[in-house]
């Protein structure tokens, strides 16, 4: 593996390679590969737990007596003394939580406690009703997001006429106004809302804005008012998209967290399909306002799902991590108890999260985070990769179809009713093909999904654009072929660039700059979403449908090239391993994959029996502290990948 150079590209020499004696996580103990020598000052000769090991398990290296003493100090300082015994049990379970059946040897646990923990290991989807109710809230929030994006697809065919919007740039601005607001304001005000109102409060406020703006758009009688309502909707879009996945991740147990967090994309896809269905349902409703009034019913319909989510908010517990970050540990315990079956599970997860928060605070202390974001190679490379994924999620061309498919199909000689119906079919395909991504993203990998889908998306767009050159003859297959091309595009997009960008961005950044990283990544995606919405009408006029589809097809070719040479894989990697991966320079990464091209040719095209290609990075599967612990990962980029289960922190995510 290439080693970081001792130059300006290397990370600054903060004392964060270990947790020192002034930190609660410091331990005078030893284990193979888990500690580093303390040869400075008064601590000469002692050994300390490495930071990487603590990030995997903050209780690493602690003896039973040390854990119990730490728990006693914790409950005394946080006013939780009546729960002392539960926290003692939970802390001991947390230490061996990565070892299947490790709790069996803990004498303090009763048989009832062990039975619950066994059930958790064997039936991971056996969870309390409150947890699944919270998941339905997050799903509802995603549905709101999807509906807000696609009801405009059918509605624009009517409000362009009513407001006499003929200028192609004004058409684009009208459709893209929410995403301009999200990129410039919504994403950056979300941390403020989260700080003062919590996760639930932020979701409530964003859904309230969605409700108000939905009715506002439906009732407006002027273009200026309509534009103002569209712009205000962007506050909700930015806050919802950056808060809801975090709320889900912070509240769910780690054994199902990945799948439930991934469902944000799936339910957003369902909301997109629902938006298309609404357009079909209201296309001929003219009860109020005459022949152009269907768009008012379409826009008003987007106010109903957020009302349901707002009602749900009052019955869901707040994020336990959010409470702990604000020192409200009694509330955090009440919250996590509602989301777990037993006190042992609740105290295990809460205490584990508390220890991780201690480490995270130590990481942040005394550091100029904004400066580090741009000056440290590891952070720059993470930002480059996350921003690339977010950028390509827009410039692959998917939102051209999401926002303008009805007008594209009418250009292909569909009637308006037929165009709305066919657009609905595309939305349903988007939802159905998003479901497999729940499984493939952690088995096939993020990078591999993109490498497979980029060329397929390019081919679909080139194919669809080329079909527009066929003559307008009712007997030719032009209409059906265009539909086929766009349907195939949606089917390929959904398991690839659909779920990968948000997943990749959430895991790429180190803990201490994750807030900045996620805020900037979300702003990137909504900013380029606005550019797509703004420019497509003018692009279609200037380039024709053929040229416009070819333009986005070419961007997919660029995406494949960038992905192959410069995008690292992050599947099943720990925080320490991600530091190594993103510490490799662009030149080294691109050079490695350039040299590997002939190997791919011989192995997969010529089908030769070739020796394995030397790996770019190689990681050990175990840190040595718990020899019988299930490995976090055994990952070799470009050669061999044997995915274990990543030990992610409990209640992760930006604040």
DOPATOR-95577 format. One record per residue (C-alpha): x, y, z; residue in one letter. Coordinates in steps of 0.05 Angstrom, whole numbers, plus 32768, in hexadecimal, padded with zeros to 4 digits. Layout:
# residues N
XYZA...
This chain:
# residues 655
800080008000X801B80457FEFX80308069802EX801F80B3803BX805980E1802DX8074810D8063X8063814D803FX802C8181803CX7FFC814C8024X800281248065X7FD08130809DX7FE7815F80D4X8008813F8110X7FCF81448141X7FD48116817DX7F9980ED8167X7FB980AA8156X7FA58094819BX7F7A80A881D4X7FA880C2820AX7FA780C08256X7F7B80FD825BX7F4380D98236X7F1380A88255X7F258076821FX7F6E80718233X7F81802C824CX7FC280108269X7FBA7FCC824AX7FD67FA58210X7FC07F7A81D6X7FDE7F648195X7FDA7F9C8162X7FA97FC6818AX7FD77FF581B0X8010802481A3X804B803381D0X8048807181FAX808E808C81F8X808280D58206X808980F88248X807080DA8288X804B80A38263X808C8081824DX808580368246X803980348249X800D801C820FX7FD0803D81F4X7F94802681CBX7F9A803D8183X7F67806D8169X7F53803E8131X7F4480068162X7F1A8035818DX7EF2804C8151X7EE280038143X7ED27FF5818CX7ED9802D81BFX7EDD7FF981F7X7F1A7FD781D9X7F4F7FC2820BX7F257FD08249X7F217F9C8280X7EDF7F8A82A0X7EF17FB382DEX7F037FEF82B5X7EC27FEC828EX7E987FE782CDX7EBE802182EEX7EB4804B82AFX7E6A803A82AFX7E63804E82F8X7E84809182EAX7E58809A82ACX7E15808E82D0X7E2B80BA830BX7E3D80F482DEX7E0080EE82B1X7DCB80E582E7X7DBB809D82D4X7DCC80798315X7D8A80548318X7D9E803282D7X7DE4801E82EFX7DDA7FD382E9X7DBC7FD782A4X7DF68002828CX7E287FD182AAX7E097F988284X7E037FC18244X7E4C7FD88246X7E667F91824EX7E3B7F7A8214X7E527FB681EAX7E9B7FA181F2X7E8E7F5D81D1X7E567F7481A3X7E7F7F648165X7E8A7F1D817BX7E4F7EEF816BX7E397ECF81ACX7E6C7EF681D4X7E387F0A8208X7E2E7EC1821DX7E6A7EC4824CX7E537F038271X7E3D7EEA82B5X7E187F2A82C7X7DE37F1D8291X7DA47EF682A3X7D897EBF8277X7D527EEE8260X7D877F21824BX7DAD7EEC8224X7D6E7ED38202X7D5F7F1981E8X7DA67F2181CEX7DA37EDD81ADX7D627EF1818BX7D837F318173X7DBC7F098152X7D907ED68130X7D547F03811DX7D707F47810EX7D2D7F6180F3X7D0B7F518135X7D067F99814EX7CD67FC28179X7C997FE38159X7CB48028816BX7CF2801C8140X7CC980088103X7C9A8042810FX7CD78070810DX7CEC804E80CCX7CA8805C80ADX7CB180A580C0X7CF480A6809BX7CD480828060X7C9C80B5805FX7CCF80ED805FX7CF280CE8023X7CAF80C67FFFX7CA28110800AX7CE6811E7FEBX7CD780F47FAEX7C9281107FA2X7CAD81587FA6X7CDE81467F6FX7CAF81277F3BX7C6981467F41X7C8781807F1BX7C9381517EE0X7C4A814E7ECDX7C3481907EECX7C6381BA7EC1X7C3C81A77E83X7C0281CF7EA0X7C2282087EC8X7C50821B7E8EX7C1082297E68X7BEB824C7EA0X7C25827B7EB1X7C3A82817E68X7C81826B7E76X7CA082687E31X7CE982787E40X7D1082387E48X7D3D82557E7EX7D01826B7EA6X7CE382267E9FX7D2382087EBBX7D27823B7EF4X7CDF822D7F08X7CEB81E27F0CX7D3081E77F2DX7D22821E7F60X7D1C81EE7F9CX7D6081D07F8EX7D8182147F88X7D6782247FCEX7D7D81DF7FE8X7DC481E87FCFX7DCD82307FE5X7DA582318026X7D8081F18039X7DBB81C28041X7DE381F58069X7DAA82088099X7D9A81C080A9X7DD281BA80DEX7DB481F78101X7D6E81D98101X7D8A8197811AX7DB081B98152X7D7581DF816FX7D3981B3815CX7D56816D8157X7D4C81398121X7D018135812BX7CF98180812DX7D20818980ECX7CF6815480C9X7CB6817480E5X7CCB81BA80CDX7CE081A18088X7C9E817B807FX7C7781B88096X7C9A81E18060X7C8981AB802DX7C4081AD8042X7C3B81F98040X7C6082007FFEX7C3781C97FDEX7BF681EE7FECX7C1782307FDCX7C2B82197F97X7BE681FC7F8BX7BC3823D7F9DX7BF282707F7DX7BD8829B7F44X7C1A82BC7F2CX7C5D82A37F15X7C8182CC7F4AX7C5A82AB7F82X7C6482677F63X7CB082727F5EX7CB282897FA7X7C8E824A7FBDX7CBC821E7F94X7CF982407FB2X7CDE82387FF9X7CD581EE7FEDX7D2181E97FE9X7D2781F58033X7D0181B5803FX7D26818D800AX7D6B819E8027X7D5881928070X7D3481518063X7D6981318038X7DA181408069X7D7C812E80A9X7D4F80F2809DX7D8580BF808CX7DAD80D680C8X7D7080CF80F6X7D66808880DCX7DB0807680E5X7DB48092812BX7D77806D8144X7D7E80278127X7DA97FED8140X7DE87FE08119X7DD47F9C80FFX7D9C7FBA80D4X7DB5800280CFX7DD37FFC808AX7D947FDE806AX7D658010808CX7D90804C807AX7D9380348032X7D4880358030X7D4A8081802BX7D5B807A7FE2X7D2780437FD7X7CEE806A7FF5X7D0480A97FD1X7CFD80807F92X7CB7806B7FAAX7CA680B57FB4X7CBE80C47F6EX7C90808D7F53X7C5780A97F7DX7C6280EE7F60X7C5980D17F1AX7C1B80AC7F30X7BFD80EC7F4BX7C0A810F7F09X7BE380D87EE5X7BAB80D97F18X7B9E81247F14X7BAD81327ECBX7B63813C7EBAX7B49815A7EFBX7B2E819E7EE9X7AFD81AA7F23X7B1D81ED7F34X7B41821A7F03X7B3181FE7EBFX7B5981D37E8FX7B9D81E87EAAX7B8B81DB7EF3X7BA381927EF8X7BE881AB7F0CX7BC981CB7F4BX7BAF81887F62X7BF281687F53X7C18819B7F7DX7BE5819A7FB5X7BEC814F7FBBX7C3481577FD1X7C1A81778012X7BF88137802AX7C3481088038X7C5A813C8061X7C1D8147808CX7C1E80FC809DX7C68810080AEX7C5D813C80DBX7C2A81148103X7C5A80DA8109X7C9181068124X7C6D810F8166X7C6B80C48173X7CB480B58163X7CEE80BB8194X7D2580ED8188X7D6A80D58172X7D8F80BB81B1X7DD180D68196X7DB3811C818DX7D9E811B81D7X7DE3810381EDX7E07813981C6X7DE0816C81EEX7DEB814C8231X7DA48132823AX7DB680EB824BX7D7580DB8270X7D4E80ED8231X7D7E80C58206X7D7280878231X7D27808F822DX7D2C809581E2X7D59805981D6X7D2F802E8205X7CF3803981D7X7D1D8021819CX7D387FE181BCX7D167FA581DBX7D3E7FA2821CX7D647FD1824BX7DA57FAA823DX7DA07FB881F2X7D8E80018200X7DC7800E8231X7DF97FE78205X7DEB801481C9X7DE7805481F1X7E2980488217X7E4C803281D7X7E35807181B4X7E4B809C81EEX7E92808081EBX7E94808E81A0X7E7D80D581ABX7EB780DE81DCX7EE880C981A6X7EC680F68173X7ECB813381A0X7F14812581AAX7F1D8122815FX7EFD81678157X7F1F818B8190X7F5181C1817BX7F4C81B48131X7F3C81E580F8X7F0A81B780D5X7EFD81E38099X7F4781EB808BX7F5381A08093X7F1A81918063X7F4281B0802AX7F8B81A8803FX7F8F815F8055X7F93812E801BX7F6880F9803EX7F2F812B8045X7F3781498000X7F3581047FE0X7EF780F28007X7ED681337FF2X7EEB81297FAAX7ECD80E37FA9X7E8C80F57FCDX7E8281337FA2X7E8E810B7F63X7E5880DA7F76X7E2781127F87X7E3781377F47X7E2F80FA7F1BX7DED80E87F3DX7DD381277F1BX7DFC81297EDBX7DED80E17EC9X7DAC80FE7EAFX7D7A80DD7EDDX7D57811C7EF3X7D4D81317EABX7D1D80F57EA9X7D0181037EEFX7CF0814B7EDFX7CE4814C7E94X7CD081067E7DX7C89811D7E6CX7CA281527E3CX7CD681217E20X7C9F80EE7E11X7C7181227DF2X7CAB81347DC4X7CAB80EB7DB0X7C6280F37D9AX7C4080D97DD8X7C0080FC7DECX7C03811F7E30X7BDB80E77E52X7C0880B27E34X7C4780D97E47X7C3080DE7E8FX7C2080947E92X7C6380807E74X7C8780AE7EA4X7C64808B7EDDX7C7F804A7EC3X7CC680667EC7X7CBB807B7F0FX7CA280367F22X7CDF80157F01X7D0C80457F28X7CED802D7F69X7CED7FE37F59X7D367FE27F44X7D4B800A7F81X7D387FCF7FAEX7D737FA17F9AX7DA47FD87FADX7D967FCA7FF7X7DBD7F897FEDX7DED7F987FB3X7E0C7FD77FD0X7E2D7FB08009X7E3D7F717FE0X7E507F8A7F9BX7E6D7FCB7FB4X7E6480157FA6X7E9B801D7F72X7E887FDD7F4DX7E3F7FF27F48X7E5480347F28X7E8680137EF9X7E507FE47EDFX7E1780177EDAX7E3B80537EBCX7E4680347E77X7E0080167E77X7DE1805A7E86X7E0B807A7E50X7DF480457E1EX7DAB80507E31X7DB0809B7E27X7DD580967DE5X7DA280637DCDX7D66808E7DE2X7D8380CD7DC4X7D9180A97D82X7D4A80907D7DX7D3180D87D7AX7D5180DB7D35X7D2080A97D19X7CE980C67CEDX7CA580D57D0BX7C80809B7CECX7C47807C7D14X7C5C80387CFAX7CA3803B7D14X7CB880257D5BX7CD2806A7D6FX7CA280757DAAX7CAB80317DC8X7CF780337DBEX7CFF80767DE2X7CD5805B7E1BX7D00801C7E1EX7D4080457E1FX7D2A80707E59X7D0D80357E80X7D4F80107E79X7D74804E7E91X7D4980527ED0X7D5380087EDDX7D9F80107ED9X7DA280507F01X7D7A80387F3DX7DAB80057F5AX7DE8802E7F49X7DEA807A7F4BX7DA880797F71X7DC180607FB5X7E0D80667FAFX7E1980B27FB5X7DF880BD7FF9X7E14807C8015X7E5A808C7FFCX7E5880D38016X7E4080BD805BX7E7B808E8065X7EB480B18040X7EC380E98071X7EE680E180B5X7EBB80ED80F2X7ED681328103X7EC4815280C0X7E87812880AFX7E59816480BBX7E7D818E8087X7E8581548057X7E3C81408057X7E2281888053X7E5081968018X7E3E81557FF5X7DF381617FFCX7DFC81A87FE3X7E21818C7FA6X7DE9815D7F93X7DB281917F9AX7DDC81C77F77X7DE6819C7F39X7D9E81857F3EX7D8C81CE7F35X7DBB81D47EF9X7D9A81987ED8X7D5481B47EE3X7D6981F97ECBX7D8E81E67E8CX7D6881AB7E6EX7D3281D47E4AX7D6882007E2AX7D9581C57E1DX7D5E81A07DF8X7D5181DD7DCCX7D9B81E77DBDX7DB0819F7DB4X7D6E817C7DA3X7D59813F7DCAX7D8E81157DA8X7DC781447DBAX7DAD81507E01X7DAA81067E11X7DEE80FD7DF1X7E0981347E1FX7DF5810E7E5EX7E0B80CC7E3FX7E5080EA7E37X7E5180FF7E80X7E4580B67E92X7E8280A27E6AX7EA980D77E91X7E8C80BA7ED1X7EA580757EC1X7EEC808E7EB2X7EEF80B77EF2X7ED2807E7F1BX7F03804B7EFFX7F4280747F0AX7F32809F7F46X7EF980847F70X7F0C80567FAAX7EDF801E7FC4X7EC48029800AX7E9B7FEA8014X7EA57FC98059X7EE07FF5806CX7EEC800F80B2X7EFD805780C2X7F47804680C7X7F4780238084X7F23805E8063X7F5B808A807CX7F8C805E8056X7F61805A8017X7F5680A58011X7F9E80B28024X7FB580977FE1X7FC080D07FAFX7F9980D77F6EX7FD880CB7F46X7FE7808A7F6AX7F9F80727F65X7F9880827F1BX7FDD80647F0CX7FCB80237F2EX7F8B80197F06X7FAD802D7EC5X7FE07FF67ED1X7FA77FC67EE1X7F827FD07E9FX7FAA7F9A7E79X7F9D7F697EB3X7F517F747EACX7F577F697E61X7F7C7F277E68X7F517F0C7EA1X7F0A7F217E8CX7F0E7F2C7E40X7F427EF97E2AX7F2F7ECA7E63X7F777EBA7E75X7F8E7E9B7EB6X7FB57ED57ED3X7FD57EDF7F16X7FB27F0E7F47X7FC37F577F3EX7FE97F767F79X7FB87F9B7FA5X7FB77FE67FAEX7FA67FE17FF7X7FA27FA58025X7F827FA4806AX7F857F7480A4X7F427F5780B9X7F4D7F5D8104X7F6F7F8F8131X7F897F59815FX7F627F6E819DX7F2C7F3A8197X7F487EFD8173X7F037EDB816DX7EDE7F198157X7EBC7F188114X7EEA7F3D80E3X7ED57F8380CFX7EF17F7C8089X7F237F5A805DX7F267F888022X7F587F8B7FE9X7F497FC07FB5X7F487FA47F6EX7F5D7F5E7F81X7F347F3D7FB7X7EFA7F557FE2X7EDE7F2B8019X7EAB7F56803CX7E9E7F4B8085X7E727F7880AFX7E897FBF80BBX7E877FD38104X7E69801880FBX7E5C80458135X7E1880458157X7DEE80818147X7E1E809C8111X7E1680D880E5X7E20812380E0X7DFF814F8113X
